């Protein structure tokens, strides 16, 4: 599993855990809902800047988005 897929899984899990829609997360992170969806499907790789924006919007450490679950 590559880092893009790990981030997709973690992002979806964390977002659902916080009961946020893709649209709500997009608004909080100043990104488009379409882009959030593409990241969650592992269609695109997020830049470090975007990783930081998403982590801040979710109130998590950026490492939580890219750390493989055991």
C-alpha positions in Angstrom: 0.0 0.0 0.0 1.5 3.4 -1.0 1.4 6.6 1.1 -1.4 8.0 -1.1 -3.7 5.0 -0.2 -2.7 5.2 3.5 -3.7 8.9 3.6 -7.0 8.2 1.8 -7.9 5.5 4.4 -6.9 7.7 7.3 -8.5 10.8 6.0 -11.9 9.1 5.5 -11.7 7.4 8.9 -10.8 10.6 10.8 -13.4 12.7 8.9 -16.2 10.1 9.6 -15.1 9.9 13.2 -15.6 13.7 13.5 -18.9 13.4 11.7 -17.9 15.8 8.9 -19.0 15.7 5.3 -16.5 16.2 2.5 -18.1 19.6 1.9 -17.6 20.6 5.6 -14.0 19.5 5.6 -13.4 21.3 2.3 -14.8 24.5 3.8 -12.7 24.2 6.9 -9.5 23.5 4.9 -10.1 26.1 2.1 -10.1 23.3 -0.5 -12.8 22.0 -2.8 -15.0 19.1 -1.9 -14.0 17.5 -5.3 -10.4 17.7 -4.3 -11.1 16.2 -0.8 -13.0 13.4 -2.6 -10.1 12.7 -5.0 -7.7 12.5 -2.0 -10.0 10.0 -0.2 -10.2 7.9 -3.4 -6.4 8.0 -3.7 -6.8 9.5 -7.1 -4.4 12.4 -6.3 -1.4 12.9 -4.0 -1.8 15.7 -1.6 1.1 18.2 -1.2 2.7 18.8 2.2 0.9 22.1 2.2 -2.5 20.5 1.6 -1.7 17.8 4.2 -1.1 20.6 6.7 -4.4 22.3 5.8 -6.4 19.1 6.2 -4.7 18.2 9.5 -5.4 21.7 10.9 -9.0 21.5 9.7 -9.4 18.1 11.4 -7.5 19.2 14.5 -5.0 16.3 14.2 -1.3 15.9 13.9 -0.4 15.7 10.2 1.4 12.4 11.0 -2.0 10.8 11.8 -2.9 11.2 8.1 0.1 9.4 6.8 0.8 6.7 9.4 -0.1 3.2 8.5 -2.4 1.5 11.0 -1.2 -1.7 12.5 
